[in-house]
Amino acid sequence: MPFERLPWDQNTYYVDVKMFGQPEFGAIYLVDDEKVALVETGTSHDVSAILAALKEFDRAPAEVDALVVSHIHLDHAGGAGFLLESMPNATVYVHERGRKHLADPSRLLASAAEALRDQAAAFGTMRPIPGDRLVAVNEGTTLDLGSRVLTFHDSPGHAPHELTISDSKNGCVYTGDAAGLWFPRDRLLLPIAPPPSFDLQQNLEVFHRLLKDKPRALLFSHYGPHTEPHVALEQQLVQYSLWAQFVRTRRKSATEREMIHELFDVHCKRATFYPETFLKERIQTSVAGLLAYHRRLEDATPGH
């Protein structure tokens, strides 16, 4: 699949790597400026698709200067170490809380295997990244690409190492997973609240900040641009709270499977492009994460 240009920015593109074998779920962004950057690196399974797209775009891997990962989950950073093998001039930009895990991914891989359960194989693996090819970023760190500056924003909630990245030239924000999942063919927005560290209040604060910033568009890693950011963020503010309340209320009387079916029936029944099984796998992740979130809250309650 070739890189597709954003209609309002002649130097920013995205490509569908068909993550998990599903069209229009995994997006990799290419900023073709004075310096060349890729935003997100997909899973280890997506590396060949990214390299093929670069070749079709007539860019050699050696021309890539920066790999930006929104966070260190395997579907966003898993490809980074593998891509660096053919990108001798590239440096990886990652949240300061995630840097050590890209240098030594052993603990991250063990945690992912436990959290992902039967989905683990689809998420692939990681290759350690040498420390001199990693740049740790935090709130306000910038990356100058020439005609634009990318600014990193600490955006916890989905994970403590989550970033959103704003582009000074086109006014867009790369959301990683901080704004949830966007399924454009079915016009469907869903929360994504994974174990082990999802935090509802922090994620809601990110939504409020993004609403205040008024971006031109949200560039979802899953999947593609959303050109009505205010509508999307307001909807997710409501949905994240509703899903958390639903799981808190139902966790004593329903199984995980029952909760997944109920959420699917309410939110996804009309989907026609994305398969039911695929959507339920995404919901499964959020149910597991919200259960873990409520257990943490309960354990922190005095007298529990």
C-alpha positions as CSV (number, residue, x, y, z in Angstrom):
1,M,0.0,0.0,0.0
2,P,1.4,3.5,-0.9
3,F,1.6,6.4,1.5
4,E,-1.5,8.7,1.2
5,R,-1.1,12.4,1.6
6,L,-3.1,14.4,4.1
7,P,-5.3,16.8,2.0
8,W,-4.2,19.9,3.9
9,D,-0.5,19.1,4.2
10,Q,1.5,18.2,1.1
11,N,4.4,16.8,3.1
12,T,2.6,14.6,5.6
13,Y,1.4,11.1,4.6
14,Y,0.1,7.9,6.2
15,V,0.0,4.3,5.2
16,D,-2.1,1.3,6.1
17,V,0.1,-1.6,7.3
18,K,-2.9,-3.8,7.7
19,M,-2.0,-4.4,11.4
20,F,-3.2,-7.8,12.7
21,G,-4.3,-8.6,9.1
22,Q,-7.0,-6.0,9.4
23,P,-7.3,-3.2,6.8
24,E,-7.6,0.4,8.1
25,F,-6.5,-0.3,11.7
26,G,-2.7,0.4,11.8
27,A,-1.5,3.8,10.5
28,I,2.2,4.8,10.1
29,Y,2.7,8.5,9.4
30,L,5.6,9.9,7.3
31,V,6.6,13.6,7.6
32,D,8.7,14.3,4.5
33,D,10.4,17.6,5.6
34,E,14.0,18.7,5.6
35,K,14.3,15.9,8.0
36,V,12.3,12.8,7.5
37,A,10.3,11.3,10.4
38,L,8.1,8.3,10.8
39,V,5.4,8.6,13.6
40,E,4.7,5.1,15.0
41,T,6.6,1.9,14.0
42,G,3.8,-0.7,14.3
43,T,4.5,-4.2,15.5
44,S,7.5,-6.3,14.5
45,H,5.2,-8.0,12.0
46,D,4.7,-4.6,10.2
47,V,8.3,-3.8,9.5
48,S,8.3,-5.2,5.9
49,A,5.2,-3.3,5.0
50,I,6.7,-0.1,6.3
51,L,9.9,-0.6,4.3
52,A,8.0,-1.5,1.2
53,A,5.9,1.7,1.5
54,L,9.1,3.8,1.9
55,K,10.5,2.2,-1.2
56,E,7.3,2.9,-3.2
57,F,7.5,6.5,-1.9
58,D,11.0,6.7,-3.3
59,R,12.7,7.2,0.0
60,A,15.6,5.0,1.1
61,P,15.6,3.8,4.8
62,A,18.9,5.7,5.2
63,E,17.0,8.9,4.6
64,V,14.9,8.5,7.7
65,D,16.1,10.7,10.5
66,A,13.6,10.1,13.3
67,L,11.3,7.4,14.5
68,V,8.7,8.7,16.9
69,V,6.7,6.3,19.1
70,S,3.7,7.6,20.9
71,H,4.2,5.0,23.6
72,I,6.0,1.7,24.1
73,H,3.2,-0.8,23.6
74,L,4.1,-3.4,21.0
75,D,1.7,-2.2,18.3
76,H,3.4,1.3,18.4
77,A,7.0,0.6,19.2
78,G,7.5,-3.1,18.4
79,G,8.9,-2.3,14.9
80,A,11.4,0.3,16.1
81,G,14.4,-1.9,16.9
82,F,13.9,-3.9,13.6
83,L,13.6,-0.7,11.5
84,L,16.8,0.7,12.9
85,E,18.7,-2.2,11.3
86,S,18.1,-0.6,7.9
87,M,18.0,3.0,9.0
88,P,21.5,3.9,10.1
89,N,20.8,7.6,10.5
90,A,17.6,7.3,12.5
91,T,17.0,8.0,16.2
92,V,14.0,6.9,18.2
93,Y,12.1,9.4,20.3
94,V,10.2,8.0,23.2
95,H,8.7,9.1,26.5
96,E,11.3,9.3,29.3
97,R,9.3,6.7,31.2
98,G,9.6,4.3,28.3
99,R,13.2,4.7,27.3
100,K,14.6,2.0,29.5
101,H,12.1,-0.5,28.2
102,L,13.1,0.0,24.6
103,A,16.8,-0.4,25.6
104,D,15.9,-3.6,27.4
105,P,12.4,-4.9,26.5
106,S,12.5,-8.1,28.5
107,R,10.2,-6.8,31.3
108,L,7.9,-5.2,28.8
109,L,7.6,-8.3,26.8
110,A,6.7,-10.4,29.9
111,S,4.1,-7.9,30.9
112,A,2.6,-7.8,27.4
113,A,2.4,-11.6,27.3
114,E,0.4,-11.6,30.6
115,A,-1.9,-8.7,29.6
116,L,-2.5,-9.7,26.0
117,R,-3.2,-13.4,26.7
118,D,-4.5,-15.1,23.6
119,Q,-3.7,-12.0,21.5
120,A,0.0,-11.9,22.4
121,A,1.3,-13.6,19.2
122,A,-0.4,-11.0,16.9
123,F,1.5,-8.2,18.7
124,G,4.9,-9.6,17.9
125,T,8.1,-8.9,19.7
126,M,10.8,-6.3,20.2
127,R,14.5,-5.9,19.6
128,P,16.6,-3.9,22.1
129,I,17.7,-0.5,20.9
130,P,21.2,0.9,21.7
131,G,21.1,3.7,24.2
132,D,22.8,6.1,21.8
133,R,19.9,5.8,19.4
134,L,17.3,6.7,21.9
135,V,16.1,10.2,22.9
136,A,14.0,10.4,26.0
137,V,11.3,13.2,25.7
138,N,8.9,14.7,28.2
139,E,6.4,17.6,28.3
140,G,7.4,20.4,25.9
141,T,10.4,18.6,24.2
142,T,10.6,19.6,20.6
143,L,11.8,18.0,17.4
144,D,12.7,20.4,14.6
145,L,12.1,18.8,11.2
146,G,12.8,22.0,9.1
147,S,9.5,23.8,8.1
148,R,7.8,22.4,11.2
149,V,8.4,21.5,14.8
150,L,6.9,18.5,16.6
151,T,6.1,19.1,20.2
152,F,5.7,16.3,22.7
153,H,3.1,16.3,25.4
154,D,2.9,14.1,28.4
155,S,-0.5,12.4,28.0
156,P,-0.9,9.6,30.6
157,G,-4.1,7.6,31.1
158,H,-3.9,5.0,28.4
159,A,-0.4,4.3,29.8
160,P,2.0,6.3,31.9
161,H,4.4,6.5,29.0
162,E,1.9,7.9,26.5
163,L,2.6,11.0,24.4
164,T,0.6,13.1,22.1
165,I,2.5,15.1,19.5
166,S,1.5,18.4,18.0
167,D,2.7,19.7,14.6
168,S,3.3,23.4,14.4
169,K,2.8,23.6,10.6
170,N,-0.5,21.7,10.0
171,G,-2.1,22.2,13.5
172,C,-2.8,18.5,13.9
173,V,-2.1,16.2,16.8
174,Y,-0.8,12.6,16.7
175,T,-2.9,10.9,19.3
176,G,-1.2,7.5,19.7
177,D,-3.8,5.7,21.8
178,A,-4.6,8.7,24.1
179,A,-7.9,9.5,22.3
180,G,-9.0,5.9,21.8
181,L,-9.6,4.0,18.6
182,W,-11.2,5.4,15.4
183,F,-12.7,3.0,12.8
184,P,-13.3,5.4,9.9
185,R,-15.2,3.0,7.6
186,D,-17.9,2.4,10.2
187,R,-17.6,6.0,11.7
188,L,-17.0,4.3,15.1
189,L,-15.0,5.6,18.0
190,L,-14.2,3.3,20.9
191,P,-12.3,3.6,24.2
192,I,-9.1,1.7,24.6
193,A,-8.2,1.2,28.2
194,P,-5.6,-1.6,28.5
195,P,-4.1,-3.3,31.6
196,P,-2.1,-3.0,33.6
197,S,-1.9,0.8,34.1
198,F,-5.0,2.5,32.6
199,D,-6.1,5.5,34.6
200,L,-9.5,7.0,33.8
201,Q,-9.0,10.4,35.4
202,Q,-5.7,11.0,33.7
203,N,-7.1,10.1,30.4
204,L,-10.1,12.4,30.9
205,E,-7.6,15.3,31.6
206,V,-5.9,14.6,28.3
207,F,-9.3,15.0,26.5
208,H,-9.9,18.3,28.2
209,R,-6.4,19.6,27.3
210,L,-6.9,18.5,23.6
211,L,-10.3,20.2,23.5
212,K,-8.7,23.4,24.8
213,D,-5.9,23.2,22.2
214,K,-8.4,23.0,19.3
215,P,-6.3,20.9,16.9
216,R,-7.2,21.0,13.2
217,A,-7.4,17.2,13.1
218,L,-6.6,14.2,15.2
219,L,-4.2,11.8,13.6
220,F,-5.1,8.4,15.1
221,S,-2.6,5.5,15.1
222,H,-5.8,3.4,14.9
223,Y,-6.8,4.6,12.3
224,G,-6.1,7.7,10.2
225,P,-7.2,11.4,10.4
226,H,-10.4,12.5,12.1
227,T,-11.3,15.9,10.9
228,E,-13.9,16.8,13.5
229,P,-11.7,16.7,16.6
230,H,-14.1,18.5,18.9
231,V,-16.9,16.0,18.1
232,A,-14.6,13.0,18.6
233,L,-13.1,14.3,21.9
234,E,-16.5,15.2,23.4
235,Q,-17.8,11.7,22.4
236,Q,-14.8,10.0,24.0
237,L,-15.1,12.0,27.2
238,V,-18.6,10.6,27.6
239,Q,-17.8,7.0,26.4
240,Y,-14.7,6.5,28.6
241,S,-16.7,7.5,31.7
242,L,-19.7,5.3,30.7
243,W,-17.5,2.3,30.0
244,A,-15.7,2.7,33.3
245,Q,-19.0,3.0,35.1
246,F,-20.5,0.0,33.3
247,V,-17.6,-2.2,34.2
248,R,-17.6,-1.0,37.9
249,T,-21.3,-1.8,38.1
250,R,-21.3,-5.1,36.3
251,R,-18.0,-6.6,37.5
252,K,-19.6,-8.5,40.4
253,S,-22.6,-9.9,38.4
254,A,-21.2,-10.5,34.9
255,T,-18.3,-12.4,33.4
256,E,-15.7,-10.6,31.2
257,R,-17.2,-12.3,28.2
258,E,-20.7,-11.1,29.1
259,M,-19.5,-7.5,29.5
260,I,-17.7,-7.7,26.1
261,H,-20.9,-8.8,24.4
262,E,-23.0,-6.1,26.1
263,L,-20.6,-3.3,25.1
264,F,-20.4,-4.7,21.5
265,D,-24.2,-4.8,21.3
266,V,-24.5,-1.2,22.4
267,H,-21.7,0.4,20.5
268,C,-20.7,-1.8,17.5
269,K,-23.8,-3.6,16.3
270,R,-24.1,-1.5,13.1
271,A,-20.4,-2.0,12.1
272,T,-20.1,-3.6,8.6
273,F,-16.4,-3.1,7.6
274,Y,-14.7,-4.2,10.8
275,P,-15.5,-7.9,11.8
276,E,-17.3,-8.6,15.0
277,T,-14.5,-10.8,16.3
278,F,-11.9,-8.1,15.7
279,L,-14.0,-5.4,17.5
280,K,-14.6,-7.7,20.4
281,E,-10.9,-8.3,20.8
282,R,-10.4,-4.5,21.2
283,I,-13.3,-4.4,23.7
284,Q,-11.8,-7.3,25.6
285,T,-8.6,-5.3,26.1
286,S,-10.6,-2.4,27.6
287,V,-12.7,-4.6,29.9
288,A,-9.6,-6.2,31.3
289,G,-7.9,-2.8,31.8
290,L,-11.0,-1.3,33.4
291,L,-11.3,-4.3,35.8
292,A,-7.7,-3.8,36.8
293,Y,-8.3,0.0,37.2
294,H,-11.3,-0.6,39.6
295,R,-9.3,-3.2,41.5
296,R,-6.6,-0.7,42.1
297,L,-9.1,1.9,43.3
298,E,-10.7,-0.6,45.6
299,D,-7.3,-1.7,47.0
300,A,-6.4,1.9,47.7
301,T,-9.7,2.6,49.6
302,P,-9.0,2.9,53.4
303,G,-10.4,-0.1,55.3
304,H,-10.5,-2.3,52.2
